[in-house]
Amino acid sequence: MLKKTTSDVISTLAVLLTATLLTSGCSQKIASVSDTVNIAIYGTADIHKSAQEVAALPYASTYVRIDDQSQLFMVLALAETATGDTINNANATATPAQLKWLASDNGMLITQSGRIIKTVNLAQGNLLGTHAKTADPLSLGLHLASTPTTWQRTIDWQPGYHTGYQLDSEFVFQRPEVLTINGKSVPVLRFNENVTVKQLDRHYSNTFWIEQRTGRVVKSLQYLAPSLPSVEMTILKPFG
């Protein structure tokens, strides 16, 4: 799968997702005028997959919610080695893979070590790039005492001409929790990432839930950029 081009994989997965969602009732027939009115007012319902459905798909998968919209189901289209000037993990033996998560409408989120570093085809706007000279603390493991609790990066986003805005982050441990993901209890550590954008005099917080044993991000609530929406991701089947 990794040897295919991104466009080949997107085309294949788009067909697969469309067929899957149709057979699973995601695109339900409207049986009455009442149903039609409810959808017009409240939007489509959240997508939920059973543990069996998640296990049956040969791809890693995640739930995604953008702001307060309906929950989406996305699958991993491609995992590839980072190139160019995106986040490079200078303190690790290998650069973390960039994971490209695809929705049935060809919207895409690209993550690295659990952080959204780029988006494609989102209606509200897109994060065009994330650049850093030092390793993202998420890639080093926030559960480790040796991991730095501050970090600096720059981002580019649209709409508008927003390029090279500097973000200063401070990671703060909140508390241990137990999440239920795909029918299983997962012990996690909850961290807030307090972000400051000095050029805009803006402050906001991202939240990461990391697995206690591995330090892997299993759930997150991240703002793509100061003027873009929040994205909640819950990993159902992790890559690898």
HUTASUL-V182966 format. One record per helix or strand. SS is the DSSP state (~ for helix, > for strand). FROM is the first residue (numbers start at 1). LEN is the number of residues. If there is no record, write none. Layout:
BEGIN
((SS;FROM;LEN) (SS;FROM;LEN))
END
This chain:
BEGIN
((~;6;18) (~;33;10) (~;51;6) (>;61;6) (>;72;9) (>;98;5) (>;108;5) (>;115;6) (>;126;6) (~;137;4) (>;150;9) (>;162;20) (>;184;14) (>;202;10) (>;217;7) (>;230;8))
END
